[in-house]
Amino acid sequence: MKNPFLMFSYVFLFLLFIPSVMVHAHVKWFTEAEAERAPIEQIISPLFVTLAFITAVILAVLPQLVPKIMAYQPLKKVEQSLGSFRSYTYWIIKYGAALAILVQVFTGGLFAPELLAPTEMWTILPWAAIILLLIPHLFATRAAGIILLLLFSITTLEYGIFHMLDYAFYLAVIFILLFQGTKLQAWGFPVLYLATGLSLCWVAVEKFVYPTMATDVILNHGVPTFGFSPETFVILSAYIEFVVGYLLVVGILNRLLALVLTIIFVSTTMLFGTTEIIGHLMIHIILITFIIEGVSFYKPPIGMHQSPIEKIVFVFLNFLFVLATILLIYYRFA
């Protein structure tokens, strides 16, 4: 291949995909194994530390390679073509949210398969939100956003804030619904990138802290491990998911990541079936908007730094800091 930077991008995406057959499956949806928290010394193993530093180095180099990768002419044309659909992303989020909530209500859940739909007087609220979302008017959309925020708050009180961090992207969707057409509209997709990335990071850490659950999923669902032991594969999968979430937050390869994630979710559907489709439907919709948006007006944190060395140091240290912080918070509270 004549373009080494394009070749690097293919290799990177291939490495991203291989351990990811089960990476984005919510472990708790597919196992009845008891959640046993691993000792911290088992989590922070030599393999964990080695992978952390290797990952940090790779991520630190990526910002220097991405501009060269994206300078490839066919990719430029794709960028321009997809960018022309940005005016539709709000409507995709709006009607996509209605579809996701509708599917979940029909299957007895709300926001996720393990979160039960409200009962008694609250039963009408999801239906009210769905109907309001289908009305093409800002006031109806904002009313739906208020209802969804109320439902999310009720669910959080029921299941706990740390459980609901798995689904923080719904808060970003609600933000978009509430503030479309206001001065805060421009913050909608930055918030969505941030919340979706943090959700992926949070779910990834679950595999570090409760590895037996993920191992049980691998063993009972015939997940291919490509020659790795189930325990090692769980660690690799967790790192892949964490890296994807981190890259979405810092604004690197957003469009390519969204495309790869979509392919991964489709592949996991073949393993985990209907539950996977229902649980990740809203994520699928969000990823479609990410494929269209790219970074667009979103100024990622890495954009605050100008020189290559500043960007390298920022990504390297920031990744290690974010990994350690989220891991310790999850271990202590979740």
C-alpha positions as CSV (number, residue, x, y, z in Angstrom):
1,M,0.0,0.0,0.0
2,K,1.5,3.3,-1.1
3,N,0.1,5.4,1.8
4,P,1.7,4.3,5.1
5,F,-0.6,6.5,7.1
6,L,-3.7,4.9,5.5
7,M,-2.2,1.5,6.2
8,F,-1.7,2.4,9.8
9,S,-5.4,3.4,10.1
10,Y,-6.5,0.1,8.7
11,V,-4.2,-1.8,11.1
12,F,-5.5,0.3,14.0
13,L,-9.1,-0.3,13.2
14,F,-8.4,-4.0,12.7
15,L,-6.8,-4.3,16.1
16,L,-9.7,-2.3,17.5
17,F,-12.2,-4.8,16.0
18,I,-10.6,-8.2,16.7
19,P,-11.0,-8.2,20.5
20,S,-14.4,-6.4,20.3
21,V,-16.8,-9.2,19.4
22,M,-18.2,-9.1,22.9
23,V,-16.7,-5.8,24.1
24,H,-19.7,-3.7,23.8
25,A,-22.2,-6.2,25.2
26,H,-23.5,-5.0,28.6
27,V,-22.3,-7.9,30.7
28,K,-25.1,-7.7,33.2
29,W,-27.6,-8.3,30.4
30,F,-26.3,-11.8,29.5
31,T,-25.2,-13.5,32.7
32,E,-26.7,-14.6,36.0
33,A,-23.3,-15.0,37.6
34,E,-22.9,-13.3,40.9
35,A,-21.1,-10.0,40.8
36,E,-17.8,-10.7,42.6
37,R,-15.5,-7.7,42.9
38,A,-11.9,-8.6,42.1
39,P,-9.2,-7.6,44.6
40,I,-7.5,-4.4,43.5
41,E,-4.2,-6.1,43.3
42,Q,-5.7,-8.6,40.9
43,I,-7.1,-5.8,38.8
44,I,-3.9,-3.7,38.6
45,S,-1.9,-6.7,37.4
46,P,1.4,-6.5,35.4
47,L,-0.7,-7.1,32.2
48,F,-3.1,-4.2,33.2
49,V,-0.2,-1.8,33.8
50,T,1.7,-2.9,30.6
51,L,-1.4,-2.4,28.5
52,A,-2.1,1.0,30.1
53,F,1.3,2.3,29.1
54,I,1.2,0.8,25.6
55,T,-2.3,2.2,25.0
56,A,-1.2,5.6,26.3
57,V,1.7,5.7,23.9
58,I,-0.4,4.6,20.9
59,L,-3.1,7.2,21.7
60,A,-0.4,9.9,22.2
61,V,0.8,9.3,18.6
62,L,-2.6,9.1,17.0
63,P,-3.2,12.9,16.9
64,Q,-0.1,13.3,14.8
65,L,-1.2,10.7,12.3
66,V,-4.9,11.5,12.0
67,P,-4.4,14.7,9.9
68,K,-2.3,12.7,7.4
69,I,-4.8,9.9,7.3
70,M,-7.7,12.2,6.7
71,A,-5.7,14.0,4.0
72,Y,-6.3,10.9,1.8
73,Q,-8.5,12.2,-1.0
74,P,-11.2,9.5,-0.9
75,L,-11.6,10.1,2.8
76,K,-12.0,13.9,2.2
77,K,-14.8,13.2,-0.3
78,V,-16.5,11.0,2.2
79,E,-16.2,13.7,4.9
80,Q,-17.7,16.3,2.6
81,S,-20.6,14.0,1.6
82,L,-21.5,13.0,5.2
83,G,-21.2,16.6,6.4
84,S,-24.0,17.6,4.0
85,F,-26.4,15.6,6.2
86,R,-25.7,17.5,9.4
87,S,-28.9,19.4,9.3
88,Y,-30.7,16.0,9.8
89,T,-28.9,14.9,13.0
90,Y,-31.3,16.6,15.4
91,W,-34.3,14.9,13.8
92,I,-32.5,11.6,13.9
93,I,-31.9,12.0,17.6
94,K,-35.5,13.2,18.2
95,Y,-37.3,10.4,16.3
96,G,-34.7,7.9,17.2
97,A,-35.3,8.5,20.9
98,A,-39.1,8.0,20.3
99,L,-38.3,4.7,18.5
100,A,-35.9,3.5,21.2
101,I,-38.3,4.3,24.1
102,L,-41.2,2.6,22.1
103,V,-39.3,-0.6,21.6
104,Q,-38.2,-0.7,25.3
105,V,-41.7,-0.1,26.6
106,F,-43.1,-2.9,24.4
107,T,-40.4,-5.2,25.9
108,G,-41.1,-4.2,29.5
109,G,-38.1,-2.0,30.1
110,L,-37.0,1.6,30.0
111,F,-33.6,3.0,29.0
112,A,-32.1,-0.5,29.2
113,P,-33.3,-4.2,29.3
114,E,-32.5,-4.6,33.0
115,L,-34.3,-1.4,34.0
116,L,-38.0,-2.1,34.5
117,A,-40.6,0.2,33.0
118,P,-42.5,2.3,35.6
119,T,-45.7,1.0,36.9
120,E,-49.0,2.4,38.2
121,M,-49.5,6.1,37.6
122,W,-46.1,6.4,36.0
123,T,-46.9,4.0,33.1
124,I,-48.4,6.8,31.0
125,L,-45.3,8.9,31.0
126,P,-43.2,6.9,28.5
127,W,-46.2,6.9,26.1
128,A,-46.6,10.6,26.6
129,A,-43.0,11.2,25.8
130,I,-43.2,9.0,22.6
131,I,-46.3,10.9,21.4
132,L,-44.7,14.3,22.1
133,L,-41.5,13.3,20.3
134,L,-43.5,12.5,17.2
135,I,-45.0,16.0,17.1
136,P,-42.7,18.2,14.9
137,H,-42.8,21.2,17.3
138,L,-40.2,22.5,19.7
139,F,-42.5,22.9,22.6
140,A,-43.7,19.3,22.3
141,T,-40.1,18.2,22.0
142,R,-39.1,20.1,25.2
143,A,-42.1,18.6,27.0
144,A,-41.0,15.2,26.0
145,G,-37.5,16.0,27.2
146,I,-38.9,17.1,30.6
147,I,-40.8,13.8,30.9
148,L,-37.7,11.7,29.9
149,L,-35.7,13.7,32.5
150,L,-38.3,12.9,35.1
151,L,-38.3,9.2,34.2
152,F,-34.5,9.1,34.2
153,S,-34.5,10.7,37.6
154,I,-37.0,8.2,39.0
155,T,-35.0,5.3,37.5
156,T,-31.8,6.7,39.0
157,L,-33.5,6.8,42.5
158,E,-34.5,3.2,42.0
159,Y,-31.2,1.8,40.7
160,G,-28.6,4.2,41.9
161,I,-26.5,6.9,40.2
162,F,-23.5,4.7,39.5
163,H,-25.7,2.1,37.8
164,M,-27.3,4.7,35.6
165,L,-23.9,6.1,34.5
166,D,-24.0,3.2,32.1
167,Y,-26.7,5.1,30.3
168,A,-25.5,8.7,30.7
169,F,-25.9,9.3,27.0
170,Y,-29.6,9.5,27.6
171,L,-29.0,12.6,29.6
172,A,-27.2,14.1,26.6
173,V,-30.1,13.1,24.4
174,I,-32.5,14.9,26.8
175,F,-30.2,17.9,26.8
176,I,-30.5,18.1,23.0
177,L,-34.3,17.8,23.2
178,L,-34.6,20.5,25.8
179,F,-32.3,23.1,24.3
180,Q,-32.9,22.8,20.6
181,G,-33.6,26.2,19.3
182,T,-31.9,28.0,22.2
183,K,-28.5,29.5,22.8
184,L,-27.4,26.2,24.3
185,Q,-28.2,24.3,21.1
186,A,-24.6,24.4,20.0
187,W,-23.6,22.4,23.1
188,G,-25.9,19.5,22.2
189,F,-23.4,17.3,20.3
190,P,-20.4,18.2,22.4
191,V,-22.4,17.0,25.4
192,L,-23.5,13.9,23.5
193,Y,-19.9,13.0,22.6
194,L,-18.8,13.5,26.2
195,A,-21.7,11.5,27.7
196,T,-21.4,8.6,25.2
197,G,-17.7,8.4,25.7
198,L,-17.9,8.4,29.5
199,S,-20.7,5.8,29.3
200,L,-18.5,3.5,27.3
201,C,-15.6,4.1,29.7
202,W,-17.8,3.4,32.7
203,V,-19.1,0.1,31.2
204,A,-15.6,-0.9,30.3
205,V,-14.4,-0.6,33.9
206,E,-17.1,-3.0,34.9
207,K,-15.1,-5.7,33.1
208,F,-12.0,-4.9,35.2
209,V,-13.8,-4.8,38.5
210,Y,-16.2,-7.8,37.9
211,P,-14.2,-10.0,35.5
212,T,-16.1,-13.2,36.5
213,M,-19.3,-11.9,34.9
214,A,-17.6,-11.1,31.6
215,T,-15.8,-14.5,31.7
216,D,-19.1,-16.2,32.3
217,V,-20.5,-14.5,29.2
218,I,-17.6,-15.7,27.1
219,L,-17.9,-19.2,28.2
220,N,-21.7,-19.5,28.0
221,H,-22.2,-17.7,24.7
222,G,-19.3,-19.2,22.7
223,V,-17.5,-15.9,22.3
224,P,-14.3,-16.4,20.2
225,T,-11.2,-15.3,22.1
226,F,-8.8,-15.6,19.2
227,G,-6.3,-17.8,21.2
228,F,-6.4,-15.7,24.4
229,S,-7.5,-17.1,27.7
230,P,-11.0,-15.9,28.7
231,E,-9.4,-13.8,31.5
232,T,-6.9,-12.1,29.3
233,F,-9.6,-11.5,26.6
234,V,-11.8,-9.8,29.2
235,I,-8.9,-7.4,30.0
236,L,-8.3,-6.7,26.3
237,S,-12.0,-6.2,25.7
238,A,-12.2,-3.8,28.6
239,Y,-9.3,-1.8,27.3
240,I,-10.7,-1.6,23.8
241,E,-14.0,-0.3,25.1
242,F,-12.4,2.2,27.4
243,V,-10.1,3.5,24.5
244,V,-13.1,3.9,22.2
245,G,-14.9,5.9,24.9
246,Y,-11.8,8.0,25.6
247,L,-11.3,8.8,21.9
248,L,-14.9,10.0,21.6
249,V,-14.3,12.4,24.5
250,V,-11.0,13.8,23.3
251,G,-12.2,14.0,19.7
252,I,-9.9,11.7,17.8
253,L,-11.2,9.6,14.9
254,N,-14.8,10.3,15.9
255,R,-16.4,9.4,12.5
256,L,-14.3,6.3,11.9
257,L,-14.9,5.2,15.5
258,A,-18.6,5.6,15.1
259,L,-18.5,3.5,11.9
260,V,-16.4,0.8,13.5
261,L,-18.7,0.7,16.6
262,T,-21.7,0.3,14.4
263,I,-20.1,-2.7,12.7
264,I,-19.1,-4.1,16.1
265,F,-22.7,-3.8,17.5
266,V,-24.0,-5.5,14.4
267,S,-21.6,-8.4,15.0
268,T,-22.5,-8.7,18.7
269,T,-26.2,-8.9,17.7
270,M,-25.4,-12.3,16.0
271,L,-24.1,-13.5,19.4
272,F,-26.6,-12.0,21.8
273,G,-29.7,-11.6,19.8
274,T,-32.8,-9.4,20.5
275,T,-31.7,-8.2,23.9
276,E,-28.6,-6.7,22.3
277,I,-30.7,-4.9,19.6
278,I,-33.1,-3.5,22.2
279,G,-30.5,-2.4,24.7
280,H,-28.3,-0.7,22.1
281,L,-30.9,0.8,19.8
282,M,-30.4,4.3,21.2
283,I,-26.6,3.9,20.9
284,H,-27.0,2.8,17.2
285,I,-29.0,6.0,16.6
286,I,-26.4,8.1,18.3
287,L,-23.6,6.5,16.3
288,I,-25.4,7.3,13.0
289,T,-25.4,11.0,14.0
290,F,-21.7,10.7,14.9
291,I,-20.9,9.3,11.5
292,I,-22.6,12.3,10.0
293,E,-21.3,14.9,12.4
294,G,-17.7,13.9,12.7
295,V,-16.2,16.5,15.0
296,S,-18.0,19.4,13.2
297,F,-18.3,22.3,15.5
298,Y,-17.2,20.3,18.5
299,K,-13.9,21.6,19.8
300,P,-12.3,18.6,21.5
301,P,-10.1,19.0,24.5
302,I,-7.0,18.1,22.5
303,G,-7.7,21.2,20.4
304,M,-6.6,23.4,23.3
305,H,-3.0,22.4,22.6
306,Q,-1.1,23.6,19.6
307,S,2.4,22.0,19.3
308,P,2.7,18.2,18.6
309,I,4.7,17.6,21.8
310,E,2.0,19.3,23.9
311,K,-0.7,17.1,22.3
312,I,1.4,13.9,22.8
313,V,2.0,14.7,26.5
314,F,-1.6,15.7,27.0
315,V,-3.1,12.5,25.6
316,F,-0.5,10.3,27.2
317,L,-0.9,11.7,30.8
318,N,-4.6,12.4,30.4
319,F,-5.4,8.8,29.4
320,L,-3.6,7.4,32.4
321,F,-5.3,9.9,34.7
322,V,-8.8,9.2,33.3
323,L,-8.3,5.4,33.4
324,A,-7.1,5.5,37.0
325,T,-9.8,8.0,38.2
326,I,-12.7,6.1,36.6
327,L,-11.4,2.7,37.8
328,L,-11.0,3.9,41.4
329,I,-14.4,5.6,41.5
330,Y,-16.1,2.5,40.1
331,Y,-14.2,0.2,42.4
332,R,-15.2,2.3,45.4
333,F,-18.8,3.1,44.7
334,A,-20.3,0.8,42.0
